Amino acid sequence: MTKKVSDTEFKLQRAGAVALATIDNGEDWQKPTFLGRAALESLAAVLDALEAGDFAALVLTGKPFVFCAGADINEFPGITRERALEGSRAGHELFGRLRALPFPTVAAINGVCLGGGLELALHCTARTVATAVRHIGFPEVFLGLIPGWGGTQVAPQLIGPEAAITAIVSNPLRQNRLLDGRRASELGLADRLLEPPELVDESIAFALELAANGGLERAEPDWAGLEGLLRKARSQVDDAVHGAAPAPYRALELIEGAASWSLEDGYRAEEEAIADLLPGPQAQASIYSFDLVERRAKREPGRPDAEPRPVRKVGIVGAGLMATQLATLFLRRLEVPVVLRDVEQGIVDRALTTIHGELDGAAARERVTEDRARFLASIVSGSTGYDGFAGCDLVLEAVVEEIDVKRRVFGELREVVQPGCVLATNTSALSVAEMGADVGMHFFNPVALMPLVEVVRTPATEDGQLATAFEVAKGLRKRPVLVADAPAFVVNRVLTRMTTVVLDALEHGNTVEEVDDALLALGLPMAPSVLLALVTPRVADHVLHTLHEAYPDRFPLSPTLANFAAGSDEIVVAEHRPRTAQDIRVAALEAVADEVKCLLEEGVVASAQDVDTCLLLGAGWPFFLGGITKHLDQSGVSERLFGRPLADG
């Protein structure tokens, strides 16, 4: 095999009687080390040397800020069952050899340690971890897989089944929640928590201590109550994926088996699970999703080459819930002065009180220092006028969704702001051009958690304005996706099209519970009724009216939604002709497929990848649906409706 510059290698050197192996790919921290075929070949060569050498112990660590980020996902697309089985077996063989070395081994976890990298560390005698490490965990279930190099077997034996379920199943299903060094140490994944400058030296001393003492004694895992733990975990998995993805259920089976299987039997069971799951539709769709979110979106497709304008002060028009969240985000991430404006001073004062409370809470959780929290609180202000807006470089409008109100706001702003100030709107559905804004920046609720910003370009948007919106979104640690100035853009348009199917089912005699269950079976993050309550019926009805004006055939108005928006819970049944759950699901998928096709034909986005990225990051749709176009292709909906696939890759 020809070695590429970025191939991961295991580099072996001697530190006295201790072997020191470093996982490195010759790149900086922005390109983590992964375990592909070349890396496993390098590990095999190092194991040969270790088995033949006269070492007293081994310390295994990574390059600066990265221990190992896991298996090389680039080798997964289109993989066969046989190749998946072979890959899992190869990892088991090598990690088993590491585990069987005739001297103590210590994994010194100095940075990112994920998936196969964590499994590698767990096959060592012991582990140390630096206090600065923030990303440790098993993301496999999040990607439609299971840890396939021994993780489901060695983790329960080390930390017990309850903690193993948390790390392997529960955390990945909570939007891939990861552990930091302290939490990993508390769970028992690491034996010593060390400060970063001393990590390697202290780990070498620890390894020699283990060699002198003949190893490390640990308490046996507590398997009592396993049946109850599994029952509770399966119930939580049902709530999360509703049976739509097999990986978390398979992971629980493997953890259960670890209580009685030999390690070799556990390895074989993992290999069979990987062979079943990795070529399967959920894992393949998840790999596509991962590439969109972690690679493509970070490249910011559609961003112009123009220089972004510097943003040293931000104005926010509005001081309601959304505006308050936005102001807090701008303060925390950009650390520039923020000025708010609303029509009543009481609204502004409540917003400022909320922002100060958020900053105090961040200081209490040690997310910022108390001095930094006080400083940030000192640079946010607000009033009922435009005092302070003259010096803003960016103003974001977040007032009521009425075009006349927004048009008036932007007219007033243009009389106040300095030349070159970028005027943006957070509208969820209205025309950016018609209201007089330069660019749209549509954030999603809750602002602190949802990563997407739909960056809306109008025919009049200048490249510098657009580049500024992209740069600000990046500074806020969001993922911008470029969309055209079309009604409801992408996420709200797709969700509203699905909502028309929901409302139609209700108005033909289906119950709310029947419709919720029908769509939850797709694995969506929340039931339609819960989503409607979160968005609020008033906002949903406003978006539906906006889309009805533009596309009356596809977005019929709903008397039921109008009732909900007015505060009534009355469902207007036009005809009692309820559908089966399967019929509702098919109708919803076909409606979404048709709307995605329309978005592409109208040029609202450049590709289906943009639609998928928006649904993954703005609606929280699961990776195992591939946004949605992969699932539409895999399930045959695209072929049935259009005679071709929708997904781009």
ABEGO torsion letter per residue (X at the ends): XBBBAABBBBBBBBBEABBBBBBBAGBBAABBBBBBAAAAAAAAAAAAAAAABABABBBBBBBBGBABAEBBAAAABGBBAAAAAAAAAAAAAAAAAAAABABBBBBBBABBBBEAAAAAAAABABBBBBAABABBEBAAAAAGBBBAAGAAAAAAAAAEAAAAAAAAAAAAABGGBBBBAAAAAAAGABABBBBAAAAAAAAAAAAAAAAAAGEBBBBBBBABGAAAAAAAAAAAAAAAAGGABAAAAAAAAAAAAAAABBAAAAAAAAAAAAAAAAABAAAAAAAAAAAAAAAAAAAGBGBBABBBBBBABBBBBEABAAAAAAAAAAAAAAGBBBBBBBABAAAAAAAAAAAAAAAAAAAAAGABBAAAAAAAAAABBBBABABGAAABABBBBBBBBBAAAAAAAAAAAAAABBBGBBBBBABAABBAAAAGBABBBBBBOBAAABABBBBBBBAABBAAAAAAAAAAAAAAGBBBBBBBBBBGEAAAAAAAAAAAAAAAAAAAGBBAAAAAAAAAAAGBABBAAAAAAAAEAAAAAAAAAAAAAABAAABBBBAAAAAAAAGBABBBBABBBBBBAAAAAAAAAAAAAAAAAAAAAAGABABAAAAAAAAAAAAGBBAAAGGAAAAAAAAGAAAAAAGBBABAX
